Amino acid sequence: MNDRITVAVYGAAGHTGRFVVAELRRRGLGVVRIGRDAARLQENAPGDATTPWRVADVGNPEQLDAALRGTHAVINCAGPFLDTALPIVDAALRAGLPYLDVTAEQPALQALIDQRDERARNAGITLIPAAAFYGGLADLLVSSVADTRQALDRVDVAIGLDSWHPTRGTRLTGARNHAARMVQRDGRLVPLPQPAPESQWSFPAPLGDAEVVMLPFTEVLAVSRHLRVGTMESWLASAALRDIRDPNTPPPQADDELGRSAQQFVVDVVIVQNGVTRRATATGRDIYAVTAPIIVEATERLVGGKSTTQGGVVSLGEIFDARDFLAALDTLSVSYDVTGNPRLARTPSH
C-alpha cells in the first residue's frame, strides 16, 4: 500500500523537514518536497534526483494548490506556524487532504481550533497540529496512562534536555511568537504565571535531578482538546532554556550516520487521577530527529484508516491507541509506573 501513497512535505529543505522526508522514504512512502526556495530544495537532495520538488509560497494559493496536486496528505514543517499553518491548511481543505504539522506554538494551534475546526469537521478532513516532540509526544504519554473516560485531577509534563542547540526555524519562531503562554487551572486555560515558577524535577536517567522552569508548549492545548483536566503544568529544564536564549548557542550538529545530534532528552509525564498517580516516561535522542517518526507514523495510520477521527482539529492521543502508537516508535524508549505518591517527581520551590 505504501508505494501508492504520496505525502507532500512543506518546508522539506529545513532541518526537521529533511528528517521527515528521510523517514517517509524509509517507510516506502512517496514524497513531494515543497518549499519557498528552489535552490535550497535542489541542494538538499543529494543522490535523490527521483524525488520531485515543487516551489510554492504560503501567500500564493494557486502555487500551493499546484504543489499539493497528486498527493494524499500534507505535512507542514515550515515555521513560524503563525504564518504558515492557516494558508497550508486552507490548501489542504481545498484539495480534500489531511493536514499534519510539527508546531510548538500555542497560538498557531489555537488559531486552527478557532478558525478551521468547524470547516474541517464539516468536510470530514482531519487536521493534526503538533504531531511532534513538542505537543504530540506528551499528549500520547498522558493518554497512555490516563483513563480517558474520566476527569484527571492533575497533569505535570517535564521536558529534560541535556542541551538545546536551536535550528534557524526555532530562532525565527521564538522571535515571531510573543503571545502569552497558557496552562490549565481549574479546568480552564489561563496565562502562565509571571514570573514563571521554578522548581526541581527528578528525571530518570540519563538526566537525574535538574532545575526546571514552567514553560508550556502545545501539549497543554493538545491534551485539553480531548481530556478533562483540572490542572496541567509543563516544565522545561532550565539549562535548555538558557541555551536557547543565548544567541551564541550554535545550531545542532550531526553526530551519527542518520544526521542526528548527540542531544539526549527525557519527557516525563505524571498524572493524578482518582487518587492514583501514574507516570509515563520517554527517552531518546535529538528532539528534531525524533519528530520525524512521530509525524510519519501518524500520517501512515491516518491515511491507512487506522484512526477514530471524523475530521476537524484533533490530537494524537485522541484518535490513536496511545500505547500502540508509542510502541511503534523504534527511536523512543518508553516506560510506565504506577504509584500512590502524588508528589512522585515534582518538588515545588519555596
C-alpha positions as CSV (number, residue, x, y, z in Angstrom):
1,M,0.0,0.0,0.0
2,N,2.8,2.4,0.9
3,D,4.1,2.8,-2.7
4,R,0.7,4.1,-3.7
5,I,0.7,6.8,-1.0
6,T,2.4,10.2,-1.7
7,V,2.9,12.7,1.1
8,A,3.6,16.4,0.4
9,V,6.1,17.9,2.8
10,Y,6.1,21.7,3.1
11,G,9.4,23.0,4.4
12,A,11.2,19.9,3.1
13,A,14.5,21.7,2.8
14,G,14.6,22.7,6.5
15,H,16.3,20.8,9.3
16,T,13.2,18.9,10.6
17,G,11.8,18.6,7.1
18,R,14.8,16.7,5.9
19,F,14.3,14.2,8.7
20,V,10.7,13.8,7.8
21,V,11.4,13.2,4.1
22,A,14.0,10.6,5.0
23,E,11.6,8.8,7.3
24,L,8.9,8.8,4.7
25,R,11.3,7.3,2.2
26,R,12.5,4.7,4.8
27,R,8.9,3.5,5.1
28,G,8.4,3.3,1.3
29,L,6.1,6.2,1.1
30,G,6.1,8.6,-1.9
31,V,7.3,12.2,-1.2
32,V,6.8,15.5,-2.9
33,R,9.2,18.1,-1.4
34,I,7.7,21.6,-1.3
35,G,9.3,24.9,-0.2
36,R,9.7,28.5,-0.9
37,D,13.3,28.4,-2.3
38,A,14.1,26.3,-5.3
39,A,17.9,26.5,-4.7
40,R,17.5,25.0,-1.2
41,L,15.2,22.3,-2.4
42,Q,17.8,21.3,-5.1
43,E,20.8,21.4,-2.8
44,N,19.2,19.4,-0.1
45,A,18.5,16.4,-2.2
46,P,21.9,14.8,-2.9
47,G,21.5,11.5,-4.6
48,D,17.8,11.9,-4.6
49,A,17.1,13.1,-8.1
50,T,13.9,10.9,-8.4
51,T,12.1,12.7,-5.5
52,P,10.0,15.5,-7.0
53,W,10.1,19.0,-5.6
54,R,7.8,22.0,-6.2
55,V,8.1,25.6,-5.2
56,A,5.1,27.3,-3.5
57,D,4.8,30.4,-1.4
58,V,2.3,30.3,1.5
59,G,0.9,33.6,0.2
60,N,0.1,32.2,-3.2
61,P,-2.9,29.8,-3.1
62,E,-2.5,28.8,-6.8
63,Q,1.1,27.7,-6.2
64,L,0.0,25.8,-3.1
65,D,-2.8,24.1,-4.9
66,A,-0.5,23.0,-7.7
67,A,2.1,21.8,-5.3
68,L,-0.3,19.5,-3.5
69,R,-1.8,18.0,-6.6
70,G,-1.5,14.2,-6.7
71,T,-0.7,13.8,-3.0
72,H,-2.7,12.1,-0.2
73,A,-1.6,14.1,2.8
74,V,0.4,17.2,3.7
75,I,2.9,17.6,6.4
76,N,3.9,21.2,7.3
77,C,7.4,21.5,8.8
78,A,7.8,25.2,8.0
79,G,7.7,27.6,10.9
80,P,6.8,30.1,12.2
81,F,3.4,28.3,12.1
82,L,1.7,31.5,13.0
83,D,2.4,32.4,9.4
84,T,2.2,29.1,7.6
85,A,-0.4,26.9,9.2
86,L,-3.6,28.6,8.1
87,P,-2.6,29.0,4.4
88,I,-1.4,25.4,4.1
89,V,-4.5,24.1,5.9
90,D,-6.7,26.1,3.5
91,A,-4.9,24.5,0.6
92,A,-5.3,21.0,2.2
93,L,-9.0,21.7,2.7
94,R,-9.4,22.8,-1.0
95,A,-7.6,19.6,-2.0
96,G,-9.5,17.3,0.5
97,L,-6.3,16.2,2.2
98,P,-5.5,15.5,5.8
99,Y,-3.0,18.0,7.3
100,L,-0.3,17.5,10.0
101,D,2.3,19.8,11.4
102,V,5.1,20.0,14.0
103,T,4.2,23.3,15.7
104,A,5.2,24.0,19.3
105,E,3.4,27.4,19.1
106,Q,0.3,27.6,21.2
107,P,-1.3,30.5,19.3
108,A,-0.8,28.7,16.0
109,L,-2.7,25.7,17.3
110,Q,-5.4,27.8,18.9
111,A,-5.9,29.6,15.6
112,L,-6.6,26.3,13.9
113,I,-9.1,25.3,16.6
114,D,-10.8,28.7,16.5
115,Q,-10.8,29.3,12.7
116,R,-10.7,26.0,10.9
117,D,-12.0,23.2,13.1
118,E,-15.7,23.6,12.2
119,R,-14.9,23.8,8.5
120,A,-12.7,20.7,8.6
121,R,-15.1,18.8,10.7
122,N,-18.0,19.5,8.3
123,A,-15.8,18.4,5.4
124,G,-14.6,15.2,7.2
125,I,-11.0,16.3,6.8
126,T,-8.6,15.7,9.7
127,L,-6.1,18.3,10.9
128,I,-3.4,17.2,13.4
129,P,-1.2,20.1,14.5
130,A,1.7,19.5,16.9
131,A,2.2,15.8,15.9
132,A,5.8,16.2,17.1
133,F,8.2,16.1,20.0
134,Y,6.6,19.2,21.4
135,G,2.9,18.7,21.8
136,G,2.2,15.3,20.4
137,L,4.6,13.2,22.4
138,A,3.4,14.4,25.8
139,D,-0.2,14.0,24.7
140,L,0.5,10.4,23.8
141,L,2.2,9.8,27.1
142,V,-0.7,11.3,29.1
143,S,-3.2,9.3,27.1
144,S,-1.3,6.1,27.6
145,V,-1.7,6.2,31.4
146,A,-5.0,8.0,31.9
147,D,-8.5,6.6,32.0
148,T,-9.7,8.8,29.2
149,R,-13.3,8.3,30.1
150,Q,-12.8,10.2,33.4
151,A,-11.5,13.6,34.5
152,L,-7.9,14.0,35.6
153,D,-7.1,16.0,38.7
154,R,-3.6,17.0,37.7
155,V,-1.1,16.6,34.8
156,D,2.6,17.6,35.0
157,V,4.8,17.4,32.0
158,A,8.5,17.8,32.5
159,I,10.9,18.0,29.5
160,G,14.5,17.4,30.2
161,L,17.2,18.2,27.7
162,D,20.9,17.9,28.3
163,S,21.3,20.8,25.8
164,W,19.2,22.7,23.2
165,H,21.0,23.8,20.1
166,P,18.2,25.5,18.2
167,T,17.7,25.5,14.4
168,R,17.2,28.6,12.4
169,G,13.5,27.8,12.3
170,T,13.3,27.6,16.1
171,R,15.0,31.0,16.4
172,L,12.7,32.6,13.8
173,T,9.7,31.2,15.7
174,G,10.9,32.5,19.0
175,A,11.3,36.0,17.5
176,R,7.8,35.8,16.0
177,N,5.8,34.3,18.8
178,H,5.2,36.8,21.6
179,A,1.8,35.6,22.8
180,A,1.2,34.7,26.4
181,R,1.7,31.0,27.1
182,M,-1.2,29.1,28.6
183,V,-1.5,26.5,31.4
184,Q,-4.6,24.7,32.7
185,R,-6.1,25.7,36.1
186,D,-9.5,24.6,37.4
187,G,-10.3,23.1,34.0
188,R,-9.6,26.4,32.1
189,L,-6.8,27.7,30.1
190,V,-5.1,30.7,31.9
191,P,-1.9,32.7,31.2
192,L,1.3,31.4,32.6
193,P,2.1,33.0,36.0
194,Q,4.7,35.7,35.9
195,P,7.5,35.4,36.8
196,A,7.4,31.8,35.6
197,P,7.7,29.5,38.6
198,E,10.9,27.5,39.1
199,S,11.3,24.1,40.6
200,Q,13.3,20.8,40.8
201,W,12.4,17.7,38.9
202,S,13.8,14.2,39.5
203,F,14.2,12.9,35.9
204,P,15.0,9.3,35.2
205,A,18.4,8.5,33.7
206,P,20.3,9.9,31.9
207,L,19.4,13.3,33.3
208,G,18.7,12.9,37.0
209,D,17.7,15.8,39.3
210,A,17.5,19.1,37.4
211,E,16.3,22.7,37.8
212,V,13.1,23.3,35.7
213,V,11.0,26.4,34.8
214,M,7.3,26.4,34.0
215,L,7.2,26.7,30.2
216,P,4.2,25.2,28.4
217,F,4.2,24.3,24.7
218,T,1.4,22.9,22.5
219,E,0.9,19.8,24.8
220,V,-1.4,21.8,27.0
221,L,-3.8,22.5,24.2
222,A,-3.4,19.0,22.7
223,V,-4.3,17.3,26.0
224,S,-7.2,19.7,26.9
225,R,-8.6,19.1,23.4
226,H,-9.8,15.7,24.4
227,L,-9.3,15.1,28.1
228,R,-10.9,16.8,31.1
229,V,-8.0,18.1,33.2
230,G,-8.2,20.2,36.4
231,T,-4.7,21.4,36.4
232,M,-2.0,21.0,33.8
233,E,1.5,22.5,34.0
234,S,4.6,22.0,31.8
235,W,8.2,22.3,32.9
236,L,11.4,22.6,30.9
237,A,15.0,22.0,32.0
238,S,16.4,25.4,32.9
239,A,19.7,24.6,31.3
240,A,18.0,24.1,28.0
241,L,16.2,27.4,28.3
242,R,19.5,29.1,28.9
243,D,20.9,27.5,25.7
244,I,18.0,28.7,23.5
245,R,18.1,32.2,25.0
246,D,21.8,32.5,24.3
247,P,22.3,34.0,20.7
248,N,25.7,32.3,20.6
249,T,24.4,28.8,21.0
250,P,25.2,27.1,17.7
251,P,22.7,25.0,15.7
252,P,22.5,21.2,16.1
253,Q,25.4,19.3,14.6
254,A,25.1,15.8,13.1
255,D,26.8,13.1,15.3
256,D,25.8,9.9,13.5
257,E,25.1,8.5,10.1
258,L,21.4,9.5,10.3
259,G,22.3,13.1,10.9
260,R,21.1,13.2,14.5
261,S,22.8,15.3,17.1
262,A,24.1,13.9,20.4
263,Q,21.4,15.7,22.4
264,Q,19.6,13.5,24.9
265,F,16.1,14.1,26.1
266,V,13.6,12.8,28.7
267,V,9.9,13.6,28.6
268,D,8.4,12.7,32.0
269,V,4.6,12.8,32.5
270,V,2.9,12.4,35.9
271,I,-0.9,12.3,36.2
272,V,-3.1,12.2,39.2
273,Q,-6.5,10.6,38.7
274,N,-8.9,9.3,41.3
275,G,-6.1,9.4,44.0
276,V,-3.7,7.3,41.9
277,T,-0.5,8.7,40.4
278,R,0.7,7.3,37.1
279,R,3.9,8.1,35.3
280,A,5.0,7.6,31.7
281,T,8.5,8.4,30.5
282,A,10.0,8.6,27.1
283,T,13.8,8.9,26.5
284,G,15.6,9.3,23.3
285,R,18.0,11.4,21.2
286,D,17.6,14.6,19.2
287,I,14.3,16.4,19.6
288,Y,14.2,17.4,15.9
289,A,15.0,14.0,14.5
290,V,12.6,12.1,16.8
291,T,9.8,14.3,15.5
292,A,10.0,12.6,12.1
293,P,8.9,9.1,13.1
294,I,6.1,10.6,15.3
295,I,4.5,12.6,12.5
296,V,5.1,10.0,9.8
297,E,3.6,7.2,12.0
298,A,0.6,9.5,12.4
299,T,0.4,10.1,8.7
300,E,0.7,6.5,7.8
301,R,-2.0,5.5,10.3
302,L,-4.3,8.3,9.3
303,V,-4.1,7.7,5.5
304,G,-4.4,3.9,6.2
305,G,-7.7,4.4,8.1
306,K,-6.2,3.4,11.5
307,S,-7.8,6.2,13.5
308,T,-11.1,7.2,15.0
309,T,-11.3,10.7,13.6
310,Q,-14.3,12.1,11.8
311,G,-12.4,15.2,10.8
312,G,-11.6,18.6,12.4
313,V,-8.7,19.6,14.6
314,V,-7.6,16.5,16.7
315,S,-4.6,15.4,18.7
316,L,-2.6,12.2,18.5
317,G,-3.9,10.7,21.8
318,E,-7.4,11.5,20.8
319,I,-7.6,9.4,17.6
320,F,-4.9,6.7,18.0
321,D,-4.3,4.0,20.6
322,A,-1.6,5.8,22.5
323,R,0.3,2.7,23.8
324,D,0.3,1.0,20.5
325,F,1.4,4.2,18.8
326,L,4.3,4.7,21.2
327,A,5.3,1.1,20.9
328,A,5.7,1.6,17.1
329,L,8.3,4.3,17.5
330,D,11.6,2.5,17.5
331,T,13.6,5.7,18.3
332,L,12.0,6.1,21.7
333,S,12.2,4.1,24.9
334,V,9.0,4.3,26.9
335,S,8.4,3.2,30.5
336,Y,5.4,3.2,32.8
337,D,5.0,3.3,36.5
338,V,2.0,3.4,39.0
339,T,2.5,4.7,42.5
340,G,0.3,6.1,45.3
341,N,2.6,9.0,45.8
342,P,1.2,12.2,44.2
343,R,4.5,14.0,44.5
344,L,6.5,11.4,42.6
345,A,8.6,13.7,40.5
346,R,7.8,17.3,41.2
347,T,9.3,19.2,44.1
348,P,7.9,22.7,44.3
349,S,10.3,25.5,45.0
350,H,9.6,27.7,48.1
